[in-house]
Structures are given as structure tokens and as C-alpha cells.
Amino acid sequence: MCGKTFLKEVKKDFSLKDIPIFVFSTSSDPQDKDDSLRLGAVSFFIKPCCFEELRQKITSAFSLIPS
């Protein structure tokens, strides 16, 4: 299953749809990033990515989740 199909399936499943999904890809195509974010990804990283950027985006994403 490709990543875009995975995102579609997770986001249409009521029990999974609120799980934040971070996409890690070797693709630098802006369309892949746009598609992933449109389909519900929280963030899109081009591998290899900077650890500090990853930490900041994960922290930010989890701060948006209601307690």
C-alpha cells in the first residue's frame, strides 16, 4: 500500500482518524507534499531530515490534541 492510500484509509476510519501522521519521503516533489497534507498528514519530511525540525513539529502537533 502506498503512503497516499494509507492516509486515505486511516483518515476515513473513525477510530484512527485523529492520530497525527508524519510523512517521511525521499520525494522532493512539491505535489507529493501538497497531496499528503491535503489527505491529512500533520507534516511532510524529506529524508534525511534534521532532528531538531522533527522534534519541533512533533511537539507542535501533539500540543494541538485536546486533553
C-alpha angles and dihedrals in degrees: 000000000000122000095253092052089048091053092050092050095047094046093051093051108090093210093051106031096095095054109111111239123202116196120215113190141163088219118105092183108128089216091062090052093046092048093049094050092045089052091055109273113149093215141355122220128188109219126273096038134176114267093221092054089049092050093049095049094047091049090049093048094051092048088064093059112100114240 
